[in-house]
Amino acid sequence: MILRAAWVAPGDAAPIRDGYVQVLHDRVQAVGALDQAPAPKRREVVVDLGTAVITPGLINPHSHLELGCYAGQLPRGPLWPWLAELIRVRRIGDQVKRETAAAGEFAWRSLQAGVTCVGDASRRNLGWRALADTPIRKVCFVELLSIADQPPRTIAELRAAMHDVAENGLLTAGVSPHAPYTVPAADARAAIQLASALNRPWMIHLAETPEEVAYLSGDISGMPPGLAQAQRNAALPTPSGGVGRYVRGLLSSRPAAGYLAHGNYLADDDIAAIAEAGCAVVYCPRAHAYYGHADHPLERLRAAGVTVAIGTDSPACDNADLSPWRELAQLREAHAALADDDDTLLRFVTVYAAEALGMADRVGALRPGMLADIAAFPLDAPTERPIRALIDAAPDAARVWVGGDEVKLT
């Protein structure tokens, strides 16, 4: 198959005007300018996409798809009141049925947005079942939550839950100790070591709020009463030493690929610890604005050599369209220094996102040998800056291929 379009944006190189992508089976065979394209082989399908941009399938490394059923029901503002209301509405009857349906629905919504690979965290290990037959590439993170009333709450339960996940060519299991305030540091470290032993990606929420940062220095006064009681019930030890010390202890074994979700409140030493560990950070710009956080340390992380990728967080954060282009538009607004850096902006949702999930050798760029996860987006008009045009317009994908197979979006 040969795809042709006004522009091809490979992800790891500058966009190519009047370009093509050749696909053989499930792999990219060749990429380049149309005047250098090979003649189609006998029976080779040629798809002319016209005034469009071909990109790698976009990657959303951080979401909680099952929470999409609560979109529009939760208060905009600080995380803790939002979280308290989320816990309340989740306890209303038929939670499993409701959230399983939402995971599937929002996986399809992701595909419509041009996302061909998603990192999805599920509280009760429901996500992989909901997504198993959905033609999207996914890392389904099994979440460890020590203060919960349902498993996985212990390393043994986490190991069993990982064993339950029926992986396939599009589904990889991952490990997610939820956060420092819900999982003891020793168990979080053991969970990440389990991921490394299994050669699977990991993820943990970190430095999402000022109260969490204070908690990591031993100040528990900012923890909401309900959460503080759950911590006491689970006999969670109070940490000390701050974020940097926590990161150094957590990742001392230099585990397999993984990422810290959010990283909203980081001092310079914290960033140095993250850089030493070699892990990525996933920043969710629209969720960041939704919760009213202070400026994200994106520039300082990048200056320290940390890979930063862009995700959406859950669809319940006023972002139910799950559009990476809209995330990048929010990022441009908040970080003026990157506003004109189209190549880097695209990398945030392709190359860097693949690195965060430990999949950069397979997806995130259009080059020979990579999996043929591809999206094509319409342009409103001819342009000299196709990525800027896509961020401005935030179109859904016109067509999507996963592993060389076209996904029917309607």
C-alpha positions in Angstrom: 0.0 0.0 0.0 1.2 3.5 -0.8 -0.3 6.5 0.9 0.1 9.9 -0.7 -0.7 13.4 0.7 0.1 17.0 0.5 2.3 16.6 3.6 4.0 13.7 5.4 5.2 14.5 9.0 7.3 11.5 10.0 7.5 12.6 13.7 11.2 12.3 14.0 12.1 14.5 11.0 10.8 17.6 9.3 7.5 17.4 7.3 7.8 16.4 3.7 5.8 18.3 1.1 4.0 16.1 -1.4 5.0 13.0 0.4 4.3 9.3 0.5 4.4 6.4 2.9 4.7 2.8 1.7 3.4 0.0 3.9 4.2 -3.7 3.6 2.1 -5.9 5.8 2.3 -4.3 9.3 5.4 -2.3 8.7 6.5 1.0 7.2 8.5 0.2 4.1 9.6 3.6 2.9 8.9 7.3 3.4 9.8 10.3 1.3 8.9 12.8 -1.4 6.5 11.7 -4.1 9.0 12.4 -6.8 11.2 9.7 -5.2 8.4 7.2 -4.6 8.7 3.7 -6.1 6.3 2.7 -8.9 3.4 0.8 -7.4 3.8 -3.0 -7.6 1.2 -5.1 -9.3 -1.9 -5.1 -7.2 -0.4 -2.6 -4.7 -3.1 -0.3 -3.4 -2.5 3.5 -3.8 -4.4 5.8 -1.6 -4.4 9.5 -2.5 -5.4 11.5 0.6 -5.1 14.9 -1.2 -4.9 18.0 1.0 -4.1 16.2 4.2 -1.2 15.5 6.6 0.0 11.9 7.2 1.5 11.5 10.7 2.5 8.6 12.9 -0.6 7.5 14.8 -0.7 9.9 17.7 0.1 8.4 21.2 -1.7 9.3 24.4 0.5 7.9 27.1 -1.7 8.8 30.1 -5.4 8.4 30.5 -8.1 6.8 32.6 -10.6 5.9 29.9 -13.0 4.3 32.3 -13.7 7.6 34.0 -15.2 9.1 30.8 -18.6 8.2 32.0 -18.3 11.0 34.6 -17.5 13.7 32.1 -19.3 16.9 33.0 -20.3 15.6 36.5 -17.3 16.7 38.5 -16.3 20.1 39.8 -13.7 22.1 38.0 -11.0 23.3 40.4 -8.5 21.8 42.8 -7.9 18.0 42.7 -9.0 17.1 46.2 -12.7 18.2 46.0 -12.8 16.6 42.5 -11.4 13.4 43.8 -13.8 13.3 46.7 -16.7 13.7 44.3 -15.3 11.1 41.9 -15.2 8.6 44.8 -18.8 9.4 45.6 -20.2 9.0 42.1 -18.2 5.8 41.5 -20.0 4.2 44.4 -23.3 4.6 42.7 -24.7 1.2 41.4 -23.5 -0.6 38.3 -20.0 1.0 38.5 -18.3 -1.9 36.7 -20.8 -2.0 33.9 -20.7 1.8 33.5 -16.9 2.1 33.6 -16.3 -0.9 31.3 -18.6 0.6 28.7 -16.9 4.0 29.1 -13.4 2.5 28.5 -14.5 1.0 25.2 -16.4 4.1 24.1 -13.4 6.4 24.8 -11.0 4.1 23.2 -13.0 4.5 20.0 -13.1 8.3 20.6 -9.3 8.2 20.8 -9.1 6.5 17.4 -11.4 9.1 15.9 -8.9 11.7 17.3 -6.1 10.0 15.5 -4.7 8.2 18.5 -3.5 4.7 17.7 -1.8 3.9 21.0 -2.9 4.8 24.5 -1.6 4.2 28.0 -4.6 3.5 30.1 -4.8 3.1 33.9 -7.6 1.1 35.4 -8.5 0.9 39.1 -9.9 -2.6 39.2 -8.0 -4.1 36.3 -11.1 -3.7 34.1 -9.5 -1.7 31.3 -7.8 -4.6 29.4 -11.0 -6.6 29.2 -12.9 -3.6 27.9 -10.2 -2.8 25.3 -9.2 -6.3 24.4 -11.1 -6.3 21.1 -10.7 -2.6 20.3 -8.3 -2.1 17.4 -6.1 0.4 19.2 -2.6 -0.3 20.5 -2.7 0.0 24.3 -0.6 -0.3 27.4 -3.2 -1.3 30.1 -1.7 -0.3 33.4 -2.8 -2.4 36.4 -3.1 -0.1 39.3 -1.9 -0.9 42.8 -3.8 1.1 45.5 -3.0 0.0 49.0 -5.7 2.0 50.7 -8.5 0.6 48.5 -11.3 -1.8 49.4 -10.8 -3.8 46.2 -7.6 -5.5 44.9 -4.9 -5.0 43.8 -3.8 -3.7 47.2 -0.7 -5.7 47.7 2.3 -6.8 45.6 0.9 -10.4 45.6 -2.5 -9.2 44.3 -0.7 -7.0 41.7 1.3 -9.9 40.5 -1.8 -12.0 40.2 -3.7 -9.2 38.3 -0.8 -8.8 35.9 -0.9 -12.6 35.3 -4.6 -12.3 34.5 -4.1 -9.8 31.6 -4.4 -11.6 28.3 -1.8 -9.8 26.2 -1.8 -9.8 22.4 -0.2 -8.0 19.6 -2.1 -4.8 20.4 -2.3 -5.2 24.2 0.6 -4.9 26.7 0.2 -5.0 30.4 1.8 -2.3 32.6 2.3 -1.7 36.3 1.1 1.4 38.1 1.6 2.0 41.8 -0.9 4.8 42.0 0.8 7.6 44.0 3.0 8.2 47.1 0.0 9.0 49.2 -1.9 5.8 48.4 1.0 3.2 48.2 3.8 2.8 50.7 7.2 3.6 49.2 8.5 0.1 49.6 5.5 -1.3 47.7 5.8 1.3 45.0 9.4 0.4 44.5 8.6 -3.4 44.5 5.8 -2.7 41.9 8.3 -1.0 39.6 10.8 -3.7 40.1 8.1 -6.2 39.1 7.5 -4.2 35.9 11.2 -4.3 35.2 11.4 -8.1 35.9 8.5 -8.6 33.4 10.0 -6.1 30.9 6.8 -4.1 31.1 6.3 -0.4 31.4 5.4 1.3 34.7 3.8 4.6 35.7 3.2 6.5 39.0 1.4 9.8 39.7 3.9 12.1 41.3 4.1 15.7 42.5 0.6 16.4 41.3 -0.3 18.9 44.1 1.5 21.0 46.6 -0.1 19.0 49.4 1.4 15.8 48.0 4.8 17.5 47.8 4.4 18.5 51.5 3.4 15.0 52.4 6.6 13.6 50.9 8.5 15.9 53.3 6.5 14.5 56.3 3.8 17.2 56.5 0.5 15.3 56.5 -1.7 18.3 57.4 -2.8 19.0 53.8 -4.2 15.6 53.2 -8.0 15.6 52.9 -9.7 14.0 56.0 -11.1 11.0 54.1 -7.8 10.3 52.5 -5.9 10.7 55.8 -8.3 8.2 57.5 -7.8 5.7 54.7 -4.0 6.1 55.1 -4.3 5.4 58.8 -6.6 2.4 58.2 -4.0 0.9 55.8 -1.1 1.8 58.2 0.7 3.8 55.5 4.0 5.0 56.8 4.5 8.8 56.5 7.4 9.5 54.1 10.1 12.1 54.6 12.9 13.7 52.7 10.9 15.2 49.8 10.3 14.4 46.2 13.9 14.1 45.1 14.7 11.6 47.8 11.5 9.7 47.0 12.4 9.4 43.3 16.0 8.3 44.0 14.7 5.5 46.3 11.9 4.5 44.0 14.1 4.2 40.9 17.4 3.2 42.4 17.4 0.0 40.4 17.2 1.9 37.1 14.1 0.0 36.0 12.6 -0.6 32.6 10.9 2.2 30.7 8.3 4.2 32.6 7.1 7.6 33.5 6.0 9.9 36.2 2.5 11.3 35.6 2.1 15.1 36.0 5.2 16.3 37.8 3.5 19.6 38.4 5.4 20.8 41.4 9.1 20.1 41.2 12.1 21.8 42.7 15.5 21.8 40.9 16.8 18.9 43.0 13.6 16.9 42.2 14.2 17.4 38.5 17.9 16.4 38.9 16.7 13.1 40.6 14.3 12.5 37.7 17.1 13.2 35.1 19.4 10.8 37.0 16.8 8.1 37.0 16.3 8.4 33.2 12.5 8.2 33.3 10.0 10.3 31.4 7.4 12.8 32.7 3.9 13.0 31.1 2.3 16.4 31.3 -1.4 16.8 30.7 -1.9 20.5 29.8 -5.7 20.7 29.7 -6.1 18.7 33.0 -3.4 21.0 34.4 -5.5 24.1 33.6 -8.7 22.4 34.7 -7.4 21.8 38.2 -5.9 25.3 38.4 -2.3 24.3 38.9 0.6 26.7 39.0 2.9 26.8 35.9 4.2 23.5 34.9 8.1 23.0 35.0 8.2 21.8 31.4 11.1 24.0 30.4 13.2 23.1 33.4 12.6 19.4 32.9 13.6 19.6 29.2 16.7 21.7 30.1 17.7 18.9 32.4 17.4 16.3 29.7 14.2 14.7 30.9 11.9 13.3 28.2 8.5 15.0 28.5 5.5 13.6 26.7 1.9 15.0 26.5 -1.1 13.1 27.6 -4.8 13.9 28.3 -5.5 12.4 31.8 -9.0 11.2 32.1 -11.9 12.3 29.9 -13.6 13.6 33.1 -11.3 16.7 33.1 -13.3 18.7 30.6 -11.4 17.1 27.7 -13.7 14.3 26.5 -12.7 14.8 22.9 -9.3 13.3 23.9 -7.6 15.3 21.2 -3.8 15.5 21.4 -4.0 18.6 19.1 -6.1 20.4 21.7 -3.6 19.4 24.4 -0.8 21.0 22.2 -2.9 24.1 21.7 -3.2 24.5 25.5 0.6 23.8 25.8 1.3 26.6 23.3 -0.8 29.0 25.3 1.0 28.2 28.5 4.5 27.9 27.2 5.2 30.6 24.7 8.8 29.5 24.1 7.5 26.4 22.3 4.7 28.1 20.4 6.6 28.1 17.1 8.5 24.9 17.5 6.2 22.7 15.4 8.6 19.7 15.2 8.9 19.5 19.0 5.2 19.9 19.5 4.6 16.9 17.2 7.2 14.9 19.0 5.4 15.4 22.3 2.5 13.2 21.1 4.6 10.8 19.0 8.3 10.2 19.6 8.4 11.3 23.2 5.1 9.6 24.1 6.4 6.3 22.6 9.6 6.7 24.7 7.4 7.1 27.9 5.7 3.8 27.2 8.9 2.0 26.3 7.8 1.6 22.7 10.0 3.9 20.7 11.5 1.1 18.8 8.1 0.2 17.3 5.8 3.3 17.2 5.9 7.1 17.2 7.7 7.7 13.9 7.3 6.9 10.3 10.5 5.3 9.1 11.3 1.9 7.6 10.8 -1.0 9.9 8.4 0.8 12.3 4.9 -0.5 12.9 2.5 1.0 10.4 0.4 2.9 12.9 -0.6 5.9 10.8 -3.1 8.8 10.9 -4.2 11.1 8.2 -5.7 14.5 9.0 -7.5 16.9 6.7 -6.2 20.4 6.1 -8.7 23.2 5.7 -6.4 24.9 3.1 -2.9 24.6 1.7 -0.3 25.6 4.2 3.4 26.0 4.7 3.1 24.8 8.4 1.0 21.7 8.5 1.5 20.9 12.2 0.6 24.4 13.2 -2.5 24.1 11.0 -3.5 20.9 12.8 -3.0 22.3 16.2 -5.0 25.4 15.3 -7.9 23.4 13.8 -7.7 20.2 15.9 -9.5 18.0 13.3 -10.4 14.4 13.9 -8.5 11.9 11.7 -9.9 11.3 8.3 -8.4 7.8 8.2 -6.4 5.6 10.6 -4.3 2.5 10.3 -3.0 0.3 13.1 -0.4 -2.2 12.2 -1.1 -1.6 8.5 -4.9 -2.4 8.9 -7.3 0.4 8.4 -9.7 1.1 11.3 -13.2 2.0 10.2 -14.0 5.1 12.2 -17.7 5.3 11.4 
